[in-house]
Amino acid sequence: MGGLGAIGVPGLIIILVIVLIVFGPKKLPEIGGAVGKTFAEFKKSTKGLIDDDEDSMKKVEKKSDAS
């Protein structure tokens, strides 16, 4: 129900410690970079979809205004 906000700071710290144990300190920068690139690409794609949807709505509005 609460989504990601329900994890809280203690839960986040536990997750980070587990990731550190599993992957080791040498791999963390690589993982962080990959996660950052993934989020950036996701944001870019989402923005593209929103922009496309807004363009489509403007075309529909122009058509209805011309009628």
Summary of the structure (lengths in Angstrom):
residues: 67
radius of gyration: 20.7
end to end distance: 46.1
largest distance: 65.0
contacts: 122
relative contact order: 0.06
helix: 88%
strand: 0%
